[in-house]
Amino acid sequence: MTHPLVLQLRYARSEFQRGLIGVTDEEAQRRFLPMNSIGWNVGHLAWQEQRYWLTRAQGRVLRPDIQEAYAYGAPACTPTLAEVQSAWAEITAAVDPWLDSVTGATLTTVAVTAERDGRAVPITFGNLLLRTIYHYWYHNGENQAIRQMLGHTGLPDFVGDIDIEAPYLPE
């Protein structure tokens, strides 16, 4: 059975994608400073999924172009939505088999050690999974704000049918 937190990630992904319905390539390239473009946000989440679930978990890099262009702190860019949606779909399809194998033990495994305030802090795959879920929601909200600035109306005003699509499930 797929771990409940992986199911929550998939729901966050689906809501992120639902928030892109109706966005054109031209609109996805538009940048309202200091925010990034919608296209960059999609590429950035593809980068994060690749970084955590392919590179850290499996030692693989599927898309070096994504690794370079959309990393945290990378220079701003304004890709077309089609370009980054294709990369996002390729990366998420590649990481899904690993995510399907995740267990509670996997989630307590240290993925990386970071330095914070001069001390080593172990970061588990569970922490990374939560970070990714929250990251999707952050950029989904940012994308909806950008869409409002573009003049879009009738946007979702809350998450989808979470009670049916992503209810709480114990491990």
C-alpha positions in Angstrom: 0.0 0.0 0.0 1.2 3.5 -0.8 2.3 5.4 2.3 -0.3 8.0 3.4 2.1 10.9 3.1 3.0 9.9 -0.5 -0.8 10.1 -1.2 -0.8 13.6 0.3 2.1 14.6 -2.0 0.1 13.3 -5.0 -2.9 15.3 -3.9 -0.7 18.4 -3.5 0.6 17.8 -7.0 -2.9 17.4 -8.5 -4.1 20.6 -6.9 -1.0 22.4 -8.2 -1.8 21.1 -11.7 -5.4 22.0 -11.3 -4.3 25.6 -10.5 -2.6 25.8 -13.9 -5.7 25.0 -16.0 -6.3 27.8 -18.4 -2.8 29.4 -18.1 -1.3 30.1 -21.5 2.4 29.8 -22.4 2.5 33.6 -22.6 0.9 34.1 -19.2 3.2 31.5 -17.6 6.2 33.5 -18.8 4.9 36.8 -17.3 6.8 37.9 -14.3 5.5 40.3 -11.6 8.5 41.4 -9.6 9.7 40.3 -7.1 7.8 37.0 -7.8 9.0 34.4 -10.3 6.9 33.4 -13.2 4.4 30.6 -13.1 6.6 28.7 -15.6 9.6 29.1 -13.2 7.5 27.8 -10.3 6.6 24.6 -12.3 10.3 24.1 -13.2 11.3 24.7 -9.6 9.0 22.0 -8.3 10.3 19.6 -10.9 13.8 20.5 -9.7 12.8 19.7 -6.1 11.2 16.3 -7.0 14.3 15.3 -9.0 16.7 16.5 -6.3 15.0 14.7 -3.4 13.6 11.5 -5.0 16.0 10.8 -7.9 19.3 12.4 -6.8 19.2 12.0 -3.0 17.2 8.8 -2.9 18.6 7.0 -6.0 21.8 8.8 -7.1 20.3 9.8 -10.4 19.9 13.0 -12.4 17.3 12.6 -15.2 17.2 16.2 -16.3 20.5 18.2 -15.8 18.9 21.2 -17.5 16.2 21.3 -14.7 18.9 20.9 -12.1 20.8 23.9 -13.4 18.0 26.3 -14.3 15.5 25.9 -11.5 17.5 25.3 -8.3 16.9 27.5 -5.3 18.9 30.7 -5.9 19.2 30.1 -9.7 18.8 33.2 -11.8 15.2 34.0 -12.7 13.9 32.8 -16.1 10.6 32.8 -17.9 10.1 29.4 -19.6 7.0 28.4 -21.5 4.5 26.3 -19.6 4.7 23.6 -22.2 8.4 23.3 -21.7 8.3 23.0 -17.9 5.1 20.9 -17.8 6.9 18.3 -20.0 9.9 18.2 -17.7 7.7 18.1 -14.6 5.7 15.2 -16.0 8.9 13.3 -17.0 10.4 13.7 -13.6 7.4 12.9 -11.5 6.8 9.8 -13.6 10.4 8.7 -12.9 10.1 9.3 -9.2 6.8 7.6 -8.6 8.1 4.0 -8.5 10.5 5.0 -5.7 7.7 6.9 -3.9 5.4 3.8 -4.2 8.1 1.8 -2.3 8.3 4.3 0.6 7.6 2.9 4.1 7.7 4.4 7.5 11.2 3.1 7.9 12.2 4.9 4.6 10.8 8.1 5.9 13.0 8.0 9.1 16.2 7.4 7.0 18.5 10.3 7.0 18.7 11.6 3.4 21.2 14.4 4.0 22.9 16.3 6.8 22.7 20.1 6.7 24.6 22.6 8.7 22.5 25.0 10.8 23.9 27.5 13.2 27.3 25.7 13.2 25.9 22.2 13.9 25.0 19.2 11.7 21.3 18.6 11.4 20.1 15.2 10.0 17.3 15.6 7.5 15.2 12.5 6.9 13.2 11.5 3.8 10.1 12.2 5.9 11.2 15.8 6.4 11.8 16.1 2.7 8.4 14.7 1.9 6.7 17.2 4.2 8.8 20.0 2.8 7.8 19.0 -0.8 4.1 18.9 0.1 4.2 22.3 1.7 6.3 23.7 -1.1 3.6 22.7 -3.6 1.0 24.5 -1.6 3.2 27.6 -1.3 3.7 27.9 -5.0 0.1 27.0 -5.8 -0.9 30.0 -3.8 1.7 32.2 -5.5 0.5 31.0 -8.9 -3.1 31.9 -8.0 -2.0 35.4 -7.0 -0.2 35.8 -10.3 -3.3 34.6 -12.1 -5.4 37.2 -10.3 -2.8 39.8 -11.4 -3.2 38.6 -15.0 -7.0 39.2 -14.7 -8.1 35.6 -14.4 -11.4 35.1 -12.7 -13.3 32.1 -11.4 -10.2 30.6 -9.8 -10.5 27.9 -7.2 -11.0 29.6 -3.8 -10.0 26.5 -1.7 -8.5 23.1 -2.1 -10.4 20.5 -4.0 -12.4 17.7 -2.5 -9.9 16.7 0.1 -12.4 14.6 2.0 -12.8 12.3 -1.0 -9.5 12.6 -2.8 -7.0 12.9 0.1 -8.6 12.0 3.5 -6.6 11.4 6.5 -5.3 7.8 6.6 -3.3 6.3 9.4 0.0 4.6 8.5 
